[in-house]
Amino acid sequence: MHIESGDIQGIIDPALHGDYDLQSMWKIAEKALMCVQPHGHMRPSISEVVKEIQDAIAIEREAESSISEDENMTRNSVHSSINMGSMDLAAAENYLAIDDSIARPTAR
């Protein structure tokens, strides 16, 4: 009933505390519904089920990595701002020069 009405969150374990990607949950729920069809020929093969679970896990990992990247960018931005605020102008120029030399490799 929850899935038919579009309420996937109504069947998700509350112990997850919202720490999941809705797209991956929908993939699993849809495949689960196919698995309980009354006739065997209407049910997916185990390999289809495994593939769907692997796809859902990949979606979760992508979501986790994008969240981690966002957190790291925020931390790095705050850290850089603090460091730049404590440097004098000459030190900042040296800091930028080091970054430029790393960003542009030279021929050997």
C-alpha positions as CSV (number, residue, x, y, z in Angstrom):
1,M,0.0,0.0,0.0
2,H,2.8,2.4,0.9
3,I,4.6,1.9,-2.4
4,E,1.5,2.2,-4.5
5,S,0.7,5.5,-2.9
6,G,4.3,6.7,-3.4
7,D,5.2,6.6,0.3
8,I,8.4,4.6,0.3
9,Q,9.5,6.1,3.6
10,G,6.5,4.4,5.2
11,I,8.2,1.0,4.8
12,I,11.8,2.0,5.5
13,D,13.3,1.0,8.9
14,P,13.3,4.1,11.1
15,A,16.6,2.9,12.6
16,L,18.2,4.2,9.4
17,H,17.4,7.8,10.6
18,G,17.1,9.0,7.0
19,D,20.6,8.0,6.1
20,Y,19.8,6.5,2.7
21,D,19.2,7.6,-0.9
22,L,15.6,7.4,-2.0
23,Q,16.4,6.3,-5.5
24,S,18.2,3.2,-4.2
25,M,15.3,2.4,-1.9
26,W,12.9,2.7,-4.8
27,K,15.0,0.3,-6.8
28,I,15.0,-2.3,-4.1
29,A,11.3,-1.9,-3.3
30,E,10.2,-2.3,-6.9
31,K,12.3,-5.4,-7.3
32,A,11.0,-6.8,-4.0
33,L,7.4,-6.4,-5.3
34,M,8.3,-8.3,-8.4
35,C,9.7,-11.1,-6.2
36,V,6.4,-11.8,-4.6
37,Q,4.4,-12.2,-7.7
38,P,2.0,-15.2,-7.5
39,H,3.4,-17.0,-10.5
40,G,7.1,-18.0,-10.8
41,H,7.4,-16.9,-14.4
42,M,6.5,-13.4,-13.3
43,R,9.3,-13.2,-10.8
44,P,12.8,-11.9,-11.6
45,S,15.7,-14.3,-11.6
46,I,18.1,-14.2,-8.7
47,S,20.8,-12.7,-11.0
48,E,18.4,-9.8,-11.7
49,V,17.7,-9.3,-8.0
50,V,21.5,-9.3,-7.3
51,K,22.1,-6.8,-10.1
52,E,19.4,-4.5,-8.7
53,I,20.9,-4.7,-5.2
54,Q,24.4,-3.9,-6.6
55,D,23.0,-0.9,-8.5
56,A,21.3,0.3,-5.3
57,I,24.5,0.0,-3.4
58,A,26.4,1.9,-6.1
59,I,23.8,4.7,-5.8
60,E,24.3,4.8,-2.0
61,R,28.1,4.9,-2.4
62,E,27.9,7.8,-4.9
63,A,25.6,9.7,-2.6
64,E,28.0,9.1,0.3
65,S,31.0,10.2,-1.7
66,S,29.3,13.4,-2.9
67,I,28.4,14.2,0.7
68,S,32.0,13.5,1.8
69,E,33.3,15.7,-1.0
70,D,31.0,18.5,0.0
71,E,32.1,18.2,3.6
72,N,35.8,18.2,2.7
73,M,35.4,21.2,0.4
74,T,33.7,23.1,3.2
75,R,36.4,22.1,5.7
76,N,39.2,23.0,3.3
77,S,37.6,26.3,2.5
78,V,37.3,27.2,6.1
79,H,40.8,26.0,6.8
80,S,42.2,28.0,3.9
81,S,40.4,31.1,5.0
82,I,41.8,30.8,8.5
83,N,45.3,30.2,7.2
84,M,45.2,33.1,4.7
85,G,43.8,35.4,7.3
86,S,46.9,34.8,9.5
87,M,49.5,35.2,6.8
88,D,51.0,38.4,5.7
89,L,50.9,39.4,2.0
90,A,54.4,38.1,1.1
91,A,53.7,34.7,2.7
92,A,50.4,34.5,0.7
93,E,52.3,35.1,-2.5
94,N,54.8,32.3,-1.7
95,Y,51.8,30.1,-0.8
96,L,50.2,30.8,-4.2
97,A,53.5,30.3,-6.0
98,I,53.9,26.8,-4.5
99,D,50.3,25.9,-5.6
100,D,51.0,27.2,-9.1
101,S,54.1,25.1,-9.5
102,I,52.2,22.0,-8.4
103,A,49.3,22.7,-10.7
104,R,51.5,23.2,-13.8
105,P,54.1,20.4,-14.2
106,T,57.2,21.3,-16.2
107,A,59.0,19.2,-18.7
108,R,62.1,17.4,-17.4
